[in-house]
Amino acid sequence: MILKKLLLLLSLVCVQALPAYATLGEQATLPADDGKRMLKSETATSKSETPASYTVRETRTEYGLVVREFMDADGVVFAVAWRGPVRPDMRELLGRYFARFADAPLNSPTGPLVIRDDDLMLQSAGHMGDFFGRAWLPSLLPEDVDVGELQ
C-alpha cells in the first residue's frame, strides 16, 4: 500500500515537472485565468499580454528556456517562438507539423533549418547553450500581425 502511494506521488511529481506548451495550430485547452488562457506548470511562469487581436503567453522554464505562444482571439495557437540553452520539446510544440521538422534537410551543415511552404513556416538555429527559433502558420496569422514580431 505504501509502495503504491509512493509510486503515485512520484508519477505526479514527474508529470508536474514537465513544462507544457500549447501546440501549433491547435486550441489552447489549458485553464483560463482572468478570461485569458494561461499556461499552468509547476516549473514555469507565465504572463499574458494583449497586443491587437492576439494573446502572447510566455513560459520560462527552470532551465532558462523561454517559449512564447501566439494565440488568436479564439485561443488557437498560430505561432510559437523559443530561445534558451536547450531546445523545447519540438514534438509537443509543433504537434502534427513535427514530422516535417524532423524530416527537413538542413540547409547547410552549419546553418539554420528553414521550412517554407503554404501552411508552415519554421526557422530554427543555434548552437550548444543557445537555441532559438520560431514557427507560424500563414493561414492562421491574423491580418494585423507582422511576422517580425513573432520572437
Sequence and secondary structure as in RCSB ss.txt:
>XXXX:A:sequence
MILKKLLLLLSLVCVQALPAYATLGEQATLPADDGKRMLKSETATSKSETPASYTVRETRTEYGLVVREFMDADG
VVFAVAWRGPVRPDMRELLGRYFARFADAPLNSPTGPLVIRDDDLMLQSAGHMGDFFGRAWLPSLLPEDVDVGEL
Q
>XXXX:A:secstr
 HHHHHHHHHHHHHHHHS     TTSB  S EETTEE    TTEEEEEE  TTEEEEEEEETTS EEEEEEETTS
BEEEEEEEESS   HHHHHGGGHHHHHH   SSSSS EEEE SS EEEEEEETTEEEEEEE GGG  TT  GGG 
 
